[in-house]
Amino acid sequence: MGQLDGKVALVTGAASGIGEATAELFAAEGAAVAAVDIDGDGAAAVAGRIGGLPIEGDMGDSAAVDAAFATAEEHLGGIDVAFLNAGVAIAVADPAALTDEEYERIRRVNLDGVVYGLRAASRAMRRRGGGAIVATSSLAGLIPFPPDFIYDATKHAVVGLVRSVAPTLEPLGIRVNAVNPSMTDTRILTDDVKKLFAEIGFPLMPPSQIAEAVLGLVTSGVSGECWVCQVGRDAEPYEFHGVPGPRGEAEGRTPPTGT
């Protein structure tokens, strides 16, 4: 008996790295897996190994995201788990050097793709009666990352998105969390960066370690959490600290959160 027996999971960015490792783990745990990637051949190769459904799609395009979820529902019967993992980096540190094209490229995948995926998953999971959504952020979503400030901004946005939407979806039986990996051995790191890490003796995490954390989030029952993954440590929820409260006449009062 696997932990995901009878479940249907959709994984974006499934052709390599963390997405590939997670698709494989989900399948090993009994899930029927839709492997989604802009690299159609890569998605087909992963799906072929795990007996899953390959779907080619650009996760920065809202219509493509909706179509991917619709295809998975049609062929697999529904969506119980969505891992919104597709992401890119641009390695631009100087804001004066940032081009419109670079900004558009990273924003549309790292942030828009998560927003579109969250929307599509929440619609599908309402029809299913609940489910679990995990988005890939990064350790850079919790701390400054000067080598790629826009990457850092998009990953901070994913953290805020997950924490803000979780209370809305939890009463519907839909849990939303983020996984925040440190440096992981994936295609997002260039060969030069990997070589540098090897030279200084700093190990990169295998994608399988992040996949285990994603499975933990899917099966844990928690919502609104961000699990940090680092070398030599078990995945653990990041402890957010509250901001100072108001003073004067407003002291002890809670600002309204809605209308």
C-alpha positions in Angstrom: 0.0 0.0 0.0 1.5 3.3 -1.1 0.8 6.6 0.6 -1.0 7.9 -2.5 -2.9 4.8 -3.7 -5.9 5.8 -5.7 -4.8 9.5 -6.0 -4.2 11.5 -9.1 -1.2 13.9 -9.1 -0.2 16.6 -11.5 3.4 17.7 -11.5 4.7 20.7 -13.5 8.3 21.0 -14.5 8.3 17.2 -14.5 10.9 16.6 -17.2 13.9 17.0 -15.0 15.2 17.8 -11.5 12.8 18.1 -8.6 9.7 17.7 -10.8 11.1 14.4 -12.3 12.1 13.0 -8.9 8.7 14.0 -7.4 6.7 12.4 -10.3 8.7 9.2 -9.8 8.1 9.2 -6.0 4.4 9.9 -6.4 4.1 7.0 -8.8 6.0 4.7 -6.5 3.6 5.7 -3.8 0.6 4.6 -5.9 -0.5 7.8 -7.6 -1.5 8.1 -11.2 0.7 11.0 -12.4 0.3 13.6 -15.1 3.8 14.8 -16.0 3.6 18.4 -17.4 6.5 20.3 -19.0 7.3 22.7 -21.8 9.7 20.0 -22.9 7.2 17.6 -24.4 9.8 14.9 -25.1 11.1 15.1 -21.6 7.7 14.8 -20.1 7.0 11.8 -22.3 10.2 10.1 -21.2 9.4 10.6 -17.5 5.7 9.5 -18.0 6.8 6.5 -20.0 9.0 5.3 -17.1 6.4 5.7 -14.4 3.3 4.7 -16.4 2.0 8.3 -16.3 0.3 10.8 -18.6 2.6 13.1 -20.5 1.4 16.7 -21.1 3.3 19.4 -23.0 2.5 22.9 -21.9 4.0 26.3 -21.1 3.2 27.0 -17.4 3.6 30.7 -18.0 0.5 30.7 -20.3 -2.8 30.6 -18.5 -4.6 28.8 -21.3 -1.9 26.1 -21.4 -2.2 25.6 -17.6 -6.0 25.3 -17.8 -5.6 22.8 -20.7 -3.1 20.7 -18.8 -5.4 20.3 -15.8 -8.4 19.6 -18.0 -6.4 16.9 -19.9 -5.4 15.3 -16.6 -8.9 15.4 -15.3 -10.3 13.9 -18.5 -7.8 11.0 -18.7 -7.2 10.3 -15.1 -10.5 11.1 -13.5 -9.7 14.2 -11.3 -6.9 15.9 -9.5 -6.0 15.2 -5.8 -2.5 16.5 -5.7 -0.8 19.4 -7.6 2.9 20.1 -7.4 3.5 23.5 -9.0 7.2 23.2 -9.6 8.2 24.7 -13.0 10.8 27.4 -12.6 13.7 29.3 -14.2 16.5 31.6 -13.1 18.2 34.4 -15.1 21.3 35.1 -12.9 21.1 38.9 -13.2 22.4 40.8 -10.1 22.5 44.4 -11.4 19.0 45.9 -11.8 20.4 48.3 -14.4 21.3 45.3 -16.6 17.8 43.7 -16.4 16.0 43.6 -19.7 12.2 43.5 -20.2 12.6 40.1 -21.9 14.5 38.6 -18.9 12.0 39.9 -16.4 9.0 38.6 -18.4 10.6 35.2 -18.8 11.2 34.6 -15.1 8.1 36.2 -13.8 5.7 34.4 -16.1 7.0 31.0 -15.1 8.0 31.4 -11.4 5.0 33.5 -10.4 2.3 33.5 -13.1 2.7 29.8 -13.5 2.0 29.2 -9.8 -0.9 31.6 -9.8 -2.5 29.9 -12.8 -1.7 26.5 -11.4 -3.2 27.4 -8.0 -6.4 28.6 -9.7 -6.7 25.6 -11.9 -5.9 23.2 -9.1 -8.4 24.8 -6.7 -11.2 24.5 -9.3 -10.4 20.9 -10.0 -10.1 20.0 -6.3 -13.5 21.6 -5.5 -14.9 19.0 -8.0 -12.9 16.3 -6.2 -14.0 17.4 -2.7 -10.5 18.5 -1.6 -6.8 18.0 -2.3 -3.3 19.1 -1.6 -1.3 21.8 -3.5 2.5 22.3 -3.1 4.4 25.1 -4.8 8.2 25.2 -5.2 9.6 28.3 -3.7 13.3 28.4 -2.5 15.4 29.2 0.4 15.7 32.5 -1.6 12.0 33.0 -0.9 12.9 33.5 2.8 16.3 35.3 2.6 18.0 37.8 0.3 19.7 36.3 -2.8 21.8 39.1 -4.4 23.1 37.0 -7.4 19.5 36.9 -8.9 17.3 39.5 -7.3 14.3 38.9 -9.5 14.4 35.1 -8.9 14.5 36.0 -5.2 11.5 38.3 -5.7 9.4 35.7 -7.5 10.2 33.1 -4.8 9.2 35.5 -2.0 6.0 36.1 -3.9 5.3 32.3 -3.9 5.7 32.2 -0.1 3.3 35.1 0.4 0.8 33.6 -2.0 0.8 30.2 -0.2 0.5 31.7 3.3 -2.3 34.1 2.2 -4.5 31.7 0.2 -4.2 28.7 2.6 -6.9 30.0 5.1 -9.3 30.6 2.2 -9.0 27.1 0.8 -8.5 25.0 3.9 -12.3 25.0 4.8 -12.9 23.5 1.3 -10.5 20.6 2.2 -7.8 22.0 0.0 -4.4 22.4 1.6 -1.7 24.7 0.2 2.0 24.6 1.2 5.5 25.5 -0.2 8.8 23.7 -0.3 11.9 25.9 0.1 15.0 24.1 -1.1 18.6 25.3 -0.7 21.0 24.6 -3.5 19.8 21.5 -5.4 21.4 19.6 -8.3 19.1 20.6 -11.1 19.3 22.2 -14.5 18.6 25.6 -13.0 22.2 25.7 -11.9 24.8 26.2 -14.6 27.7 23.8 -15.0 30.0 26.6 -13.8 28.0 27.0 -10.6 28.0 23.3 -10.0 31.8 23.2 -10.6 32.3 26.0 -8.1 30.3 24.2 -5.4 32.3 21.0 -6.1 35.6 22.9 -5.8 34.7 24.4 -2.4 33.4 21.1 -1.2 29.8 22.2 -0.6 27.4 19.4 -1.5 24.3 20.0 -3.6 21.1 18.2 -2.5 19.8 15.5 -4.7 16.3 16.2 -6.2 15.1 13.1 -4.4 15.5 14.9 -1.0 13.1 17.6 -2.1 10.7 15.0 -3.5 10.5 13.4 -0.1 9.7 16.8 1.5 7.0 17.4 -1.1 5.4 14.0 -0.3 5.6 14.9 3.4 3.7 18.1 2.8 1.1 16.3 0.7 0.5 13.6 3.4 1.0 15.7 6.6 -2.3 17.4 6.8 -0.8 20.8 7.4 -1.6 24.0 5.4 0.1 27.4 4.9 3.5 26.1 5.8 6.9 26.6 4.1 9.3 23.6 4.6 13.0 24.4 4.4 15.3 21.8 2.9 19.0 22.0 3.5 22.0 19.6 3.3 22.2 17.3 6.3 18.9 18.3 7.7 15.4 16.9 7.7 12.8 19.2 6.0 11.3 21.4 8.6 8.7 24.2 8.7 10.1 27.8 8.7 9.1 29.7 11.8 7.6 33.1 10.8 7.7 35.8 13.4 4.9 38.3 13.9 5.3 42.0 13.3 5.1 44.5 16.2 1.5 45.4 17.1 0.0 48.9 17.0 0.3 51.4 19.8 -1.7 54.3 21.2 -5.5 54.2 20.8 -5.2 51.2 18.4 -3.3 49.0 20.9 -4.9 45.7 21.5 -7.1 46.0 18.4 -6.9 43.8 15.3 -7.1 45.5 11.9 -9.9 44.2 9.7 -8.9 41.5 7.2 -11.8 41.8 4.8 -14.9 43.7 3.9 
